[in-house]
Amino acid sequence: MTRTTYTLNRTGTYRYDIPATGEMNVPARIFTDEIGVQDLTKAESGEWSALQQLVNVACLPGIRKAALAMADIHPGYGFPIGGIGAFHPNEGVISVAGVGFDINCGVRSLRTLLTRSDVAGKEDRLADKLFEHVPAGLGSTGELRLDQTEIDKVLLQGASYAVGLGYGTPDDLGFIESSGKLDGADPSAVSQTAKKRQMRQVGTLGSGNHYVEVQYVDEIFDESAAEAYGLQPGQITIMLHTGSRALGHQIGTDYLKTLEQASKKYNIPIRERELVCAPINSPEGKAYYSAVMAGANCAFANRQVLTHLIREAFQDALGTPPEDVETLYEIAHNTVKFEQHEVDGEMNDLLVHRKGATRAFGPGRSEIPGRYRHVGQPVLVGGTMGTSSYILRGTDFGMAETFGSALHGAGRAMSRRAAKKQYPAKQVVDRMKQLGITVRAHGKHAISEEAPGAYKDIESVIDIMHGSGIVQKVARLKPLVCLKG
């Protein structure tokens, strides 16, 4: 990739722009602070350039308003992670890089009737039971053994298929983004290779940055929203972070080739290989969209099964009835979806890519569960095993500025390879123990790669997004038990 030096101009509170010049169709816009600007622009960085990637996105046909990035921005494949691009359906494109290879990687938050005192002294037992009940690790397989017909049903029905098999209840579905099922899925758009890779992986956590974390509510910032979300100080909550596993990755791999050919066929200039794309309404674009919808539904089903297994672990470890572990909300952060948004004073149907970014709709949107609609959608932001996580809420300002999108995490500060060298697994686990955090993992590499020091400061990242007005703080959560793949 050719490196260019860019100047970021401050255009608002925590908002910086690279003006549209040359091949850029819109500005490149980042929500960050001065330290973030320095990190993004420093010449000595040996990593891929997230800034260059955002500029590349701004050059894509049919993009509207700006190529956007949240405070957790860091380099990805093609799109920067933390990036958002919204495209006109008749003029724009759909891109593999704008979704990523872990389609519908996302977070589910569960609230319980337990308090911190109920878990005190039982952390090891709870960690062991989660380790027993939740299949995790690279290549892990679950208890579901699906055939061709069943895997196609998963791709069409999403979380509701899992509920139909007895994993969770219909009440869960009302608190999942899009009710855990995206329309437009077509199993025939997914290769047999992708399907075969998934037949034993529904109901598995996987590896890398995927986790189950038991937390407690440390502080409430917005009493009204916290009441709506059913949160109070000291309450035990759980975060589950995983996606579509091998199937999603195979879809990305398959369509990288398809859209590479489409880019040439439709004469779309490509500035980085993974940024290959196709016109939204082209046969190639429609096929990829249908495959992504199928992959997303698989991820919804995966998290639904895992929720059931988490409930079983809590019942086994603490005697907690499954009905006392409720779904607070679930959102995705590697997606592409058709949504209605206002541009230049008019409502438009747009295809919104969110790569390592979550939907964050403000108050009143019909897509938000009725219980939460008056305060805005819950926005779930995971930290690391040694830092806080947050529940935020969407705002009207965020709807206008970022197509109702927000950050998804702290954002990596160093590569996984560098983290493995700098943070020995035992050292990390010992440090977590000193902090009162119990860790279980299926591989030492995941611990090193996901060490807290490998990420940006979550408090700073959250303060930027809160201070910008894109989202507002509701509750801070602190970890007690963490299960890593």
Residue, then its C-alpha position, 0 to 999 in steps of 0.5 A: m500500500t502506498r503511504t501518503t501523509y494526511t492532515l486531520n482538521r478538527t471539525g467538531t468535538y472529538r471530530y477530525d476530518i481529512p477533506a475530500t481531495g483527489e479520488m475521494n468522494v467524501p471526507a474521511r472522518i474520525f472521532t478521536d482526540e489529539i493523542g489519537v491523531q498523533d497515533l494515527t499520523k506518526a510516521e514511524s508506525g510499522e503497522w498497516s495504516a488505518l488512516q490510509q484505509l479510511v481514505n480508501v473507503a472514501c474513494l468508493p463509488g456511491i458512498r454518502k456523507a463521509a467515510l467514518a471511524m470511531a475512537d477504537i479505529h485500528p488497521g483491518y483488511g481493507f476497511p479499518i476496524g471501527g469503520i463505517g461506510a453507507f452507500h446509495p443502493n443504486e450508485g454504491v457498492i458492497s464490499v467484503a472488507g466492509v463486513g470482515f471475515d467473522i460475519n456478525c461477530g457480536v456481543r450479547s449481554l445477559r443480566t441476572l438477579l444475582t449480586r456481587s456478594d452472591v458470587a464472592g468466593k465461588e468464582d473458581r467454581l463458576a469459571d470451571k463450570l463455564f469451561e466445562h459447559v461452553p465449547a471453546g478454542l480453535g476448531s472446537t465442536g459443539e453438541l449440535r450435529l447438523d446435516q445439510t437440511e438443518i444447516d440451511k435452516v440455521l442460515l434462514q432462521g437464525a436464533s429462532y431455529a436454536v430456540g425451536l430446538g430448546y436452546g433458550t426461550p422466545d423471550d430472548l428473541g425480542f432483545i436481539e438486533s433484528s430479532g436474531k434473523l435477517d431477511g434476504a438470506d439465501p443458503s444457495a449463495v453459501s458454498q458447501t465448503a462453508k456449510k460443512r465447516q459449520m456443521r459441528q460449530v454451532g454452539t461454540l465460542g471459538s478462539g482469538n478475542h472471543y470470550v464469556e465474561v462474568q461482570y458486575v455493575d460498578e457504576i451507573f451514569d444514566e439512571s433513566a436508561a439503567e432502569a429501562y435496561g434493568l441494571q443496578p449497582g452490584q448486579i451480576t451481568i455476563m457478556l458473550h462475544t463471538g460470531s459465525r465461526a468457520l462458516g463466516h470466514q469461508i464466506g469471506t474467503d469465497y467472495l473475496k475472489t468473486l468480488e475481485q472479478a466483479s471489481k474488474k468487470y465493473n471497472i471499479p478502482i481498488r486501492e487495497r486487495e481486500l477492498v474488492c467490491a461489486p455494485i449493490n444491485s449486480p448479480e455478484g453484489k446480490a449474491y454476496y449480500s444473501a450470503v452475508m445475511a445467511g452468515a449473520n443468521c448463523a452467528f445469531a443461532n450460535r450465540q443463542v445456543l451459547t446463552h443456553l449453555i451459559r445458563e446451564a453453567f450458572q445453574d450447575a455452579l450456583g443453582t441459578p434458575p435459567e429464567d433468572v439469566e435474561t437477555l439484556y440485548e445483543i448487537a452485531h459489529n461486522t455487518v452490512k444492512f439496508e437501513q433508513h437514514e437522513v442525508d441532506g434533510e431527506m430520508n434515504d435507503l442506504l446500505v450501511h457497512r459496519k466493520g468492528a462497529t455497532r448499530a447505535f440507534g437513538p430514541g424512538r426508532s422502531e427497530i429498538p425493543g419497546r422497553y428501551r425505545h424511549v431511551g435509545q438502543p443499548v450499545l454493548v462495548g467490551g473491554t479486555m479481561g483486565t479492564s472495564s466494559y460499558i453499556l451505552r445508549g444511542t442518541d439522536f446526535g449519533m443518528a445524524e452524525t454516524f448513521g446510528s453507529a458507534l464503537h465496539g471495543a477498546g481497539r487494538a494498540m498492538s498486533r497479536r504477534a507483538a502481544k504474544k512476545q510482550y505478554p507471557a500467558k502466565q504473567v497475564v493470568d497471575r496479574m489478573k488474579q492479583l486484580g481479583i479476576t479469574v481466568r480460564a482459557h483453552g490456549k495460552h496464545a489467546i491470553s497473550e494476544e488479548a492481554p489488556g496492554a495490547y489494547k487502547d485505554i477503554e476509559s479514554v475511548i469511551d470518554i471520547m465517544h461519550g464526549s462527542g455525543i455519539v453515545q452516552k454512558v449508562a453503566r460501567l461493568k467490571p470483570l470477575v470471571c473470564l473464559k477465553g478460547 
